[in-house]
Structures are given as C-alpha cells and as structure tokens.
Amino acid sequence: MPPAKGDPLAFPRVTVIGRVTKLDRQDQNHPGRREAWLAKHPKAALYVDFGDFNFYRMTVERVSLNGGFGKAYELTAEDLKPDAAG
C-alpha cells in the first residue's frame, strides 16, 4: 500500500486494457458465477437478481505497469501468461 502522503504519480500503478464481454444470464455457468459472487459478497444477495445486475468477463490485451518514476513497462497478454515450464 502506498504512503498516505506524497505525489501519487510517484507510486506504482497499473492500467489494464482489454475487451469486456457481458455474460448471459441464461448461460449454464451463470448459477455457479452467482454462487461464487455471493460467497465472496454475501450482502450482494440484496441486488444480485436485479435485472440491471450483470457479470462481465475481461480478456486482457495488454497492461501498462508504472512502478514509479523511471519504471514504466508495457506488457502484452503473452507476457501475463503463467510460465508453462515452472
């Protein structure tokens, strides 16, 4: 967690760029997503079934990682995949 004081632009940050897709409520996986969401956010039971509540999936295309002054990196989706060798 960054310090409470100082220039926020000097702190590490990340920008995630990708495509977001709305997931269909009629999809066979919807009940599982709903259950997992409620397990993590039990108070969401108040609104999870409202018509305007939806789940989305983001496919990451690239990431801009800024670790602070002079530490900027552009990462591709390939860079973010787990190493298959280990």
HUFENMO-V690136 format. One record per residue. N is the residue number from 0. RES is the residue in one letter. PHI is phi in degrees with one decimal (none if undefined). PSI is psi in whole degrees, -180 to 180 (999 if undefined). BURIAL is b if it has 9 or more other ideal C-beta (glycine too) atoms within 8 Angstrom, else e. Layout:
n,res,phi,psi,burial
N,RES,PHI,PSI,BURIAL
N,RES,PHI,PSI,BURIAL
This chain:
n,res,phi,psi,burial
0,M,none,133,e
1,P,-69.9,157,e
2,P,-60.7,157,e
3,A,-73.2,-20,e
4,K,-118.7,161,e
5,G,110.3,178,e
6,D,-76.4,116,e
7,P,-59.1,-27,e
8,L,-70.7,-13,e
9,A,-88.9,-9,e
10,F,-89.3,154,b
11,P,-63.0,146,b
12,R,-159.2,163,e
13,V,-138.2,143,e
14,T,-118.0,125,e
15,V,-105.2,127,e
16,I,-117.8,131,e
17,G,-175.3,-169,b
18,R,-108.3,135,e
19,V,-111.0,132,e
20,T,-121.8,131,e
21,K,-74.2,132,e
22,L,-91.9,136,b
23,D,-73.2,132,e
24,R,-65.2,-23,e
25,Q,-84.4,-7,e
26,D,-61.7,144,e
27,Q,-64.5,-19,e
28,N,-89.0,-6,e
29,H,-58.5,-46,b
30,P,-59.0,-38,e
31,G,-67.6,-41,e
32,R,-61.9,-44,b
33,R,-61.6,-46,b
34,E,-62.9,-44,e
35,A,-63.5,-41,e
36,W,-62.5,-45,b
37,L,-68.5,-30,b
38,A,-64.7,-35,e
39,K,-88.3,-31,e
40,H,-130.0,72,e
41,P,-57.6,-32,e
42,K,-68.4,-14,e
43,A,-68.4,-12,b
44,A,-56.9,-23,e
45,L,-67.2,-28,e
46,Y,-133.8,-5,e
47,V,-60.1,-26,b
48,D,-98.3,4,e
49,F,-64.3,149,e
50,G,-62.5,-25,e
51,D,-97.6,10,e
52,F,-98.0,128,e
53,N,-139.4,159,e
54,F,-103.5,149,b
55,Y,-132.7,153,e
56,R,-119.6,133,e
57,M,-108.3,126,b
58,T,-98.7,112,b
59,V,-74.8,129,b
60,E,-101.8,-39,e
61,R,-162.3,165,b
62,V,-135.6,137,b
63,S,-104.9,112,b
64,L,-106.5,121,b
65,N,-119.0,111,b
66,G,-88.4,8,e
67,G,121.2,-171,e
68,F,-56.6,124,e
69,G,73.9,15,e
70,K,-130.3,65,e
71,A,-110.2,139,e
72,Y,-139.9,142,e
73,E,-107.1,123,e
74,L,-114.7,141,b
75,T,-95.1,171,e
76,A,-59.1,-37,b
77,E,-62.7,-39,e
78,D,-62.8,-26,e
79,L,-89.9,-9,e
80,K,-71.1,142,e
81,P,-60.9,146,e
82,D,-68.7,118,e
83,A,-67.0,-25,e
84,A,-80.5,-20,e
85,G,-171.8,999,e
